Amino acid sequence: MSPKVLIAGIGNVFLGDDGFGVETVRALSAHPLPDGVEVVDFGVRGVHLAYRLLDGYDTLVLVDATARGGAPGTLYLIEPETEAAAGADTAAAAGAGTQAAGPGEGPVLDGHHMSPDTVLALLGALCAGTGATPPRRTLVLGCEPACVEEGIGLSAPVAAAVPEAVRTALDLLDRPAPDEAGAPRRELRRTP
């Protein structure tokens, strides 16, 4: 049986380049994909994505606009666990979409403002409560946005990055995951 892979496009198409993930999975879905690979547009439905992951996936690829300071249209391939282990500060990103609850309570989630970190945190809580297993490997295929203000449509550099993002996603499907003893791959790709 082939491993189950979920490629999830996330973002808000009404906020310009935040629709990068949605546009990329739309373009990716036109390609033939190996058995066991699902490509889904989740948009702003982060809670739905977290619950979907309880179905048991080996690999999760989140496709989203990702502001990291590069030139608009720059593509990033990020392995969140690797960056956290290297000391990357993800606390601020994890707090997006959550607010503190009362003493002794967990965070209050806003289902329409969930960052990938918040979705993964919710998944961790759901897995702990249900006995489900989270994906063995999680990647973020991100693109540096130019504009995430109200408006429909991607900016020129982000729209130009969509075909390369599709190629990157297809390349990921052709490569085996690193073995348990091997170091995870970390790559940075830039659009031409």
N, C-alpha and C positions, 0 to 999 in steps of 0.2 A: 504494500500500500504506500502510495506517495505521501510525503509530508503535506499537512494542511498549511496553506499560506493565506493570510488575509492582507490585501493591500487596501488601505482605508484612506480615501480622500476626505480631508476635513477642512473646514473654513467657511466663511460667509461670503457668498457671491455678491452681496449687496455692499461690500466694503472693498471694492477694487481688487487689489492684488491678494487679499485674504482668500479669494476664490481660486488661488493657484492649485490647491489640492484637488478641488472638485473638477477643475478643467483638465488636470493631468490624468485623473482616473477615467474621465470621460474619453479622452484620447487613447488611453491604454486599453480600455475595454473593446476597442475596435481590432485589437491584435489577437491572434490565436494564443491561448495560454495553456500551460501544462495542466494535467489533471491535478486536482487538489488545490488549485489557485483560485481564489475569489477576489474580485475587484469590486469594491462597493463605495458609493458616494454617501458619506455620513453627514456631510455639511456641518451643521452646528449641533447635531444630535450626539453629543459626547456620552451621555448616559446610555443611549442605545448601543453605541460602540462597546462600552464596557460590558454590558450584558451579553452582547454578541460574542465577545471573546471567551465567555464561559463555555462556549460550544467546543473548545479545545483546538487551538491552533498551535503549530510548531513555531511559526514565524509570523510576526506582525510587522508590516511596513506602513508607517504613518506618512502620508504625503500632505505637506502643509506649508504655508508661508512661514518663514523662519528668520526673524531679524537677528543677525549676528554681527552686523557692522560692515559687511562686504558691499561691493557694488551691486545695485539692483540687477537681478537676473542671475546672480551667483548661486550655484547649486551646492548643497551640502548633503553629505551622507553621514549621519550621526548615529553612534551606538550609545544610547543614554547611560547604560550601566557602566561603560568604559569611562565616559566623561565624569560620572559621579565618583568613580573610584580614583580618578586622577585629580580629584579635588575641585571639579567645576562647581560653581555656586548655582544650584538649581532651586534653592529655597524660595527665591523671589518668583520664579516661574511656577513653582508648585503652588504658591499662594494665589495665583491668578484664578479667579472663579470660585474661591472659597472665602469664607469669613469665619472668624472665631465664633464658636458657640458658647454656651454657658459652661461653668466649671464642670469638669469631668465628662463633657460631651465632645463628640467628634466635630469636624468641620461641617458647616452648612453648605451644600452644593447648589450652584446655580447652573442648571442644565443647559443654558444657552451661552454660557461664558466659561467653558471648560477648555483649558489648555491641554496639550498632550500629556504633560506631567500630571495634571489633575485626573485625567482619564485613567492613567496608569495607577495612580494612588487609589482611585475608586476600585479598579480591577483587583488590586491587592487586597482591599478590604472584602470585596465580594468573594474572592477565592478563599480567604481565611474563613469566611462564614459558611461557605458551601462545600469546601473540600475540593473545589475545582483547581486545575493547574493553569497558571498563566502561560503565555507563549514562552518558549525556551529562549527565543531571540527576538529582540525588538530593535527596529531601525527607524530613523526619521529621515525621509527624503525631503529636504526643505529647500526653499528658494527665497533669497533675499528680496523683500518687497520694495517697490518704489513708493507706493501710496496705498494706505489702508483706510482712506476716508470714504464716506458714503459715495457710492457710484457703482455702476455695473460695468464690468469689463476689466481685463488685465492691462497694465501699462505695457508699452512696447517691449522693454527688456524682459519682463516676466513672461509675456506671451511667447517671446522668442526662446525662452528656456524650456517651455513645455515639451517640445519634441526631444530635447536632450534628456529631460527627466523621464520620459517614456522609455528611451533607450537604456537609461540607467536602471530603471525598474526591471526591464527585460533581462539585462545583464545579471542583476541580482538573482533572478530565477534560474539562470544557467550555472551559477556558482554554488558549490556546496557551502554550507555553514562551516565555520572553523570547528575543529574537533575540540573535545573538552580540554585537552592539554595545550592546544595551540592558542596563540594570542588572537583576539578578535581583530578584524580589519577595521581601520579607520581611514576614510578617504575624504578628500576634498576635491570636488569637481567644479570647474568653472565653465560657463557657457562660452562658445567661441566669440 
